[in-house]
Amino acid sequence: MTRAISDLSADVLRHRFLEYQERQQAAIRAEDIPAANRHAMKVKRYADALAATPRGRDMLEELAGSPLPFVRHRAAQWVVDWAPELAVPVLGRHLIEDFGPDLSVDERLELRISAKHSLYAFFGIRSFDHNDLIEPLKAYGIDLSYRDHSAWQ
């Protein structure tokens, strides 16, 4: 008989969250999108379970400060629901951070697109214009530069 996810301890949930996040990142690096998507669903499943308990929320808040960009990013996506002052700066920095050579182009792109999506949802922005994030992020100490879109018109 398989144990329900709700029966797992917070430590096991955290371990599995990290395991599947690592697998998802490896799949992104390998350009294996179906595998990356499968692993992302597992990450979501374990993050949802962590977010359902006070101890799990504390763990996600701790993970939002991880030195690993994908770990801190995924954790911040949940933490934004109850501690935006902690999570929004993490997501905002992922729009401007130079991740260096440790991350592939696809990994950097995944972080930036996902961060934008999360921030648009959090701030209720429906335009998907990068510039619409400038003022809201300024309130959280993130200085996002203006993008001139006139060449696209």
Backbone torsions as a table, in degrees:
resi	resn	phi	psi	omega
1	MET	NA	131.3	-179.5
2	THR	-82.8	135.9	177.4
3	ARG	-74.7	141.9	175.3
4	ALA	-70.7	148.8	-179.4
5	ILE	-59.2	-32.4	-179.9
6	SER	-67.5	-16.4	178.4
7	ASP	-85.6	-10.6	-177.2
8	LEU	-78.7	146.8	178.0
9	SER	-71.1	160.0	178.4
10	ALA	-60.4	-35.9	179.1
11	ASP	-63.8	-41.2	178.7
12	VAL	-68.2	-42.2	178.4
13	LEU	-60.2	-43.7	178.6
14	ARG	-61.7	-46.0	179.7
15	HIS	-58.7	-44.7	-178.7
16	ARG	-70.8	-37.1	174.2
17	PHE	-55.8	-48.8	-179.3
18	LEU	-66.7	-39.6	179.6
19	GLU	-61.2	-48.6	-177.4
20	TYR	-74.3	-27.3	174.6
21	GLN	-66.8	-41.2	177.1
22	GLU	-63.2	-41.1	178.2
23	ARG	-65.4	-40.7	179.4
24	GLN	-63.2	-44.7	-179.8
25	GLN	-61.9	-41.0	177.8
26	ALA	-62.9	-39.2	179.2
27	ALA	-67.2	-38.6	176.7
28	ILE	-62.6	-45.6	179.8
29	ARG	-60.8	-36.1	-179.6
30	ALA	-84.3	0.7	-178.5
31	GLU	58.9	34.2	177.0
32	ASP	-101.4	83.1	-173.7
33	ILE	-63.3	-42.5	177.8
34	PRO	-58.5	-41.9	178.7
35	ALA	-67.5	-41.7	179.1
36	ALA	-59.4	-41.8	179.1
37	ASN	-66.2	-41.0	177.6
38	ARG	-61.4	-44.7	-179.4
39	HIS	-67.8	-35.3	178.0
40	ALA	-62.5	-37.7	177.8
41	MET	-64.7	-36.9	177.1
42	LYS	-68.0	-42.6	177.8
43	VAL	-56.7	-46.4	179.9
44	LYS	-60.5	-42.5	-179.0
45	ARG	-60.4	-45.8	-178.6
46	TYR	-74.2	-34.9	176.9
47	ALA	-66.1	-41.2	176.6
48	ASP	-59.3	-42.9	179.5
49	ALA	-65.9	-39.8	177.1
50	LEU	-64.5	-42.3	-177.7
51	ALA	-66.0	-14.7	-177.5
52	ALA	-82.7	-7.0	-178.7
53	THR	-129.6	150.6	178.4
54	PRO	-58.3	-43.6	179.8
55	ARG	-64.7	-40.6	178.1
56	GLY	-64.7	-39.1	176.9
57	ARG	-63.9	-39.9	176.0
58	ASP	-61.0	-40.5	179.0
59	MET	-64.9	-42.4	178.6
60	LEU	-64.0	-39.1	177.3
61	GLU	-62.2	-41.0	177.2
62	GLU	-63.4	-43.0	-179.3
63	LEU	-67.3	-25.5	177.4
64	ALA	-66.8	-11.7	175.9
65	GLY	-104.8	11.5	-178.6
66	SER	-61.4	147.0	174.3
67	PRO	-72.4	-13.8	179.9
68	LEU	-87.0	118.1	-174.4
69	PRO	-55.3	-43.1	-178.2
70	PHE	-68.0	-38.6	179.6
71	VAL	-65.1	-49.7	-178.4
72	ARG	-64.9	-35.2	179.4
73	HIS	-64.2	-52.5	-178.2
74	ARG	-62.8	-40.0	178.5
75	ALA	-64.2	-43.0	-178.8
76	ALA	-62.2	-30.5	178.7
77	GLN	-61.3	-28.0	177.0
78	TRP	-91.9	-40.1	-177.0
79	VAL	-61.5	-29.4	-178.6
80	VAL	-56.5	-25.1	-179.6
81	ASP	-68.3	-32.0	-178.0
82	TRP	-122.8	-15.1	179.2
83	ALA	-140.7	67.6	-177.7
84	PRO	-60.8	-29.6	179.2
85	GLU	-62.9	-23.7	177.1
86	LEU	-89.9	-41.4	-170.9
87	ALA	-87.1	-37.6	-176.6
88	VAL	-60.6	-43.3	177.1
89	PRO	-61.2	-34.9	177.1
90	VAL	-62.6	-50.5	-179.1
91	LEU	-65.7	-39.7	178.8
92	GLY	-64.4	-41.2	178.3
93	ARG	-64.2	-28.2	179.2
94	HIS	-69.2	-13.2	174.9
95	LEU	-82.0	-23.2	-174.8
96	ILE	-120.1	-12.1	-175.5
97	GLU	-68.3	140.7	172.0
98	ASP	-92.5	107.5	-175.0
99	PHE	-77.5	-8.0	177.1
100	GLY	73.8	-174.7	-174.3
101	PRO	-75.2	-7.1	-178.9
102	ASP	-68.1	-25.3	-179.4
103	LEU	-108.0	141.6	176.9
104	SER	-72.4	167.0	176.4
105	VAL	-57.1	-42.9	-179.7
106	ASP	-64.8	-37.7	178.4
107	GLU	-66.2	-43.9	178.3
108	ARG	-63.1	-41.7	178.8
109	LEU	-62.7	-44.0	178.3
110	GLU	-58.3	-45.5	179.9
111	LEU	-62.6	-45.2	-177.1
112	ARG	-67.8	-45.8	-179.5
113	ILE	-64.7	-43.9	-179.7
114	SER	-65.1	-40.6	178.4
115	ALA	-62.8	-44.7	178.6
116	LYS	-60.3	-46.3	-179.8
117	HIS	-58.1	-46.0	-179.7
118	SER	-63.8	-40.7	-179.3
119	LEU	-70.8	-40.7	175.6
120	TYR	-58.2	-45.1	-180.0
121	ALA	-64.1	-45.4	-178.1
122	PHE	-61.6	-45.4	-177.7
123	PHE	-84.6	-3.7	179.9
124	GLY	70.0	30.5	179.9
125	ILE	-89.7	125.9	-176.6
126	ARG	-109.6	1.6	-175.7
127	SER	-85.3	-24.4	-175.0
128	PHE	59.1	29.9	174.0
129	ASP	-96.7	120.6	178.9
130	HIS	-47.1	-41.5	-175.9
131	ASN	-64.8	-24.3	179.1
132	ASP	-71.1	-10.6	176.9
133	LEU	-90.6	-12.0	-174.2
134	ILE	-57.7	-55.8	-176.5
135	GLU	-67.6	-47.6	179.2
136	PRO	-59.1	-38.8	-179.3
137	LEU	-72.5	-27.8	178.5
138	LYS	-58.9	-35.9	179.2
139	ALA	-64.9	-19.1	179.4
140	TYR	-106.2	11.7	176.2
141	GLY	82.6	16.3	179.8
142	ILE	-105.8	123.5	-179.6
143	ASP	-99.9	95.9	179.9
144	LEU	-92.0	130.2	-176.7
145	SER	-79.8	152.7	179.5
146	TYR	-73.4	141.9	175.0
147	ARG	-115.4	127.1	178.8
148	ASP	-83.8	116.3	-178.4
149	HIS	-98.8	6.0	-174.6
150	SER	-61.0	-30.5	179.5
151	ALA	-67.2	-19.5	-178.2
152	TRP	-91.2	-5.7	-175.4
153	GLN	-93.2	NA	NA
